[in-house]
Amino acid sequence: MFKLYNSMGRKKRRFKPMDENSVRMYACGITAYYSAHIGNMRTYVNQDILKRLLLHDGYKVVHVQNITDVGHLASDADTGDDKIRAEAEKEHRSMREIADFYAGIFIEDMKALNIMVPDVMPKASEHIPEMLNLIKRLSDKGFLYQASNGIYFDTSKFRGYGKLTGMGFKQLNNSLKEGARVEKVEGKRHATDFAVWRFAGQDEKEMVWDSPWGRGFPGWHLECSAMSMKYLGEQFDIHCGGIDHLQVHHTNETAQSEAATGHRFVDYWVHENFLTVDGKKMSKSLKNIYTVKDILAKGHSASALRLFMMSANYRQGLNFTFEALSGSESELAGMYSLMERLSSVQGRAKNDDTAEFKKSLRSMKKEFFARLNDDISMPEALAAMHSLMNAVSARLGSGKLNRAEAKAAARAMLEMDSILGLQLGGHYRGDAPPLGKEAKALLKEREAARKSGDFRRSDEIRDLLREKHGIAVEDTKAGQSWHRTPG
């Protein structure tokens, strides 16, 4: 039974999709005016884990993740200038060039982190007709009014405004006023009211469209409602996004969507928490903003970064340090090493306790998935995985692990990795080809050298086996053990 924390209601709920065998899932994508930092990418890694778990559980997943290329203003509270327009002016390029460039970098980062590409990645600028239709529906129902700079949604007219946050209309208005996040606009009625259509200035020529309400561009909040409903329907199962979107962006999405349709918008709201760097919020002034490319340029692997991002539950904050990342690299190296060793286990002997050992593997794998099914409790799931790895390593070290047991262990690890996405399969070659005559002779000679105390010759043969035959040799209490190296 899969339980998922739902921000709407603020408690874990048993997950039950609207359609028995499929899940419709929407995620707020990037505003394509900058290279996404590792905090942004942690959000998408966590969403990827959720998707992989749903797929593992047998659901068909329709995953939509937008790209905002117009309409997102400088403040998430819907104030200031369009972020992409501002960046285009700064770089002396067109808005389209800016959006395409940074969207391309984002997709490269997703691939580096082994994040499954969504089924649909709609761009806001390519869905203006759907947005104008949604505005008309809201206008026909009396939810909109005109202010000096655009068409606004009157939040006082939507009963239940703010229910996603647990606060009401009055509380949210006071919260925005106290936080000095209110845009002073002539004709704007309430602090929480938001623009669904912005009028274009005389100097704004690109990314503006004609509409019954005047020439302009859509509001950021409206875009996600229109695009999600186009591809997933007026009601769908899961909406994901960063915790920073909850109070404004997702609250406004909920209001306008349910005002237009007259029914519930989303069943499960899933919000991912922040990532800090050295205990501080990422900022340009502190020069502590890192992208995936920055991490790779420092010699770290994307898979280790992905593993680090799993070291806390998605609803908890996570603090990035290079020391912690190095710890994840060591952890990942241990996983790779174990898979390589399992590839080359040659023993075929039947152990008296093989059935019991395989049963223990199944039990630890079951614990792994049980932890994931409890609101994706990743640290506990990883602990279950390490218990399995420790049991397998101990059996390897004792020289008792036979080929059948090695295959069972590898299958368990690979099934876990179908969720983790660490590409452990690249370090496991299943039925490895048998050793050649020369390699067999060298292994025999090395074992004899060690028994006779000729450790210099033993080390020479060890190096030769690795360099020429791709074989790593270890000495255990039970005697000499070997496995193939990658490559």
Sequence and secondary structure as in RCSB ss.txt:
>XXXX:A:sequence
MFKLYNSMGRKKRRFKPMDENSVRMYACGITAYYSAHIGNMRTYVNQDILKRLLLHDGYKVVHVQNITDVGHLAS
DADTGDDKIRAEAEKEHRSMREIADFYAGIFIEDMKALNIMVPDVMPKASEHIPEMLNLIKRLSDKGFLYQASNG
IYFDTSKFRGYGKLTGMGFKQLNNSLKEGARVEKVEGKRHATDFAVWRFAGQDEKEMVWDSPWGRGFPGWHLECS
AMSMKYLGEQFDIHCGGIDHLQVHHTNETAQSEAATGHRFVDYWVHENFLTVDGKKMSKSLKNIYTVKDILAKGH
SASALRLFMMSANYRQGLNFTFEALSGSESELAGMYSLMERLSSVQGRAKNDDTAEFKKSLRSMKKEFFARLNDD
ISMPEALAAMHSLMNAVSARLGSGKLNRAEAKAAARAMLEMDSILGLQLGGHYRGDAPPLGKEAKALLKEREAAR
KSGDFRRSDEIRDLLREKHGIAVEDTKAGQSWHRTPG
>XXXX:A:secstr
  EEEETTTTEEEE   SBTTEEEEEE   BSSS  BHHHHHHHHHHHHHHHHHHHTT EEEEEE BB S  EEE
TTTEEEEHHHHHHHHHTS HHHHHHHHHHHHHHHHHHTT    SB  BGGG HHHHHHHHHHHHHTT EEEETTE
EEE GGGSTTTTTTTT  HHHHHHHHHHTT     TT   TT EEEEEE  TT  SS B  TT SEEE HHHHHH
HHHHHHH SSEEEEEEEGGGIIIIIHHHHHHHHHHHSS  EEEEEEE  EEETTB   TTTT   BHHHHHHTT 
 HHHHHHHHTSS TTS EEE HHHHHHHHHHHHHHHHHHHHHHT       TTHHHHHHHHHHHHHHHHHHHTBT
  HHHHHHHHHHHHHHHHHHHHTT   HHHHHHHHHHHHHHHHHH   GGGG  SS     HHHHHHHHHHHHHH
HHT HHHHHHHHHHHHHHH EEEEEETTEEEEEE   
